[in-house]
Amino acid sequence: MTGIKPDAINEVIHGRIRLGIMAYLASQPKASFAELVKALETSHGNLSVHLKKLETAGYIEISKRFVEGKPLTTAEMTQSGHAAWRAYLGTLASLFDPSPR
């Protein structure tokens, strides 16, 4: 197993909920907080923590506004987030690449 570097995996993305957020946002431009809670089957508090970690890393942008008097929080992946996502997927693929390094 020469050349395999699992510590090269981006730990910010690799957590289960953060991975789900990134995968979801890679497939569509924006998602509401409620949409992510439902899709990821997680709690509001848990999702908030993971969104904040991705936002702090610069991978997503959070927008908060009111629609018909109700709060609406949305998340979208930044350019930096898209680059990190592609790099993450490349790193995972390299772990399974049987070619010599």
N, C-alpha and C positions, 0 to 999 in steps of 0.2 A: 504494500500500500504506500509506496514511495510517492512523494509529491502531493499527497492529499493534505490540504490545510483547512480543516474545519473552522479554525479560529479566524479565517478570512471572511466568514459569514457576517454580514451586517447585523449586529445584535439589536439595533433600534428597530429594524424591520422584522427580525426573526421571531419575535414573540407572537403567540397564536393570534391574539386579537389584532395586534398591529399588522401582522401578515394578512389577515382577513380584510382589514381596512384598505391596505395598499392594493390588494388584488381587486377589491370591489371598485376602488377609484381608478384603477388602471383600465377598467372596462367601461366606465362612463365618466363624463366630465365632472359631475357634482352629485353629492348625495346628502340628504337631510339627516339630521341626528336620529330622528325616529326611524328612518329607513335603515340606517346602519345598526341600530339596536335590534331591529327585527331580523335583518339579514344575518347578523353575527350571533344572534341569540345570547346576548349579554345584557348586563344591567346598565342603567344610565350612568351610575357612578364609575363602573369599570370602563365603559366606553370613554367617558370624559378624561380619565387618567391617560389612556392610550392615545387619544387624539392630541392631548397636550404634549405628550412625548414626541409624537411625529411632527407637531407644529414647531416645537422647540428645535428640532433637528432641521427644520426648513423644508420638510418633505410634503407637508400639506398646509393649506391656508384655511382658516376657520372664519366664516362670516356670520354675523348675528344681526338680525333685523326683525321687524314686526310686520306681519301680514294680517290684515283685518284685526288688529289689536292683539294678536297672538305671537309669541316669540317663535322665530324660525332660525335654527342654526344649521348651516350647511358646511360641508367640507369638500375641498377639491385639491387634487394633487398639483404641486408646483412643478416647474421645469426641473428643479433640483430633485424633486421626488421621483419624477419619471426617470431621470438619469440613475438615481440610486436603485430604483426598482429594476431597471435593465441590468445594472451591475450585479444586483442580488441574484437575479435569475441566472446570469452568466456564471456566477460563483457556484451556485447549486449545480448547474449543468457540468461544471468542471470536476465536481466531486464524483460524478458518475461516468466521466469520460475515460474509457479504458486505454487511450493512447498514452504512451510514455511522456513524461514531462522532463 
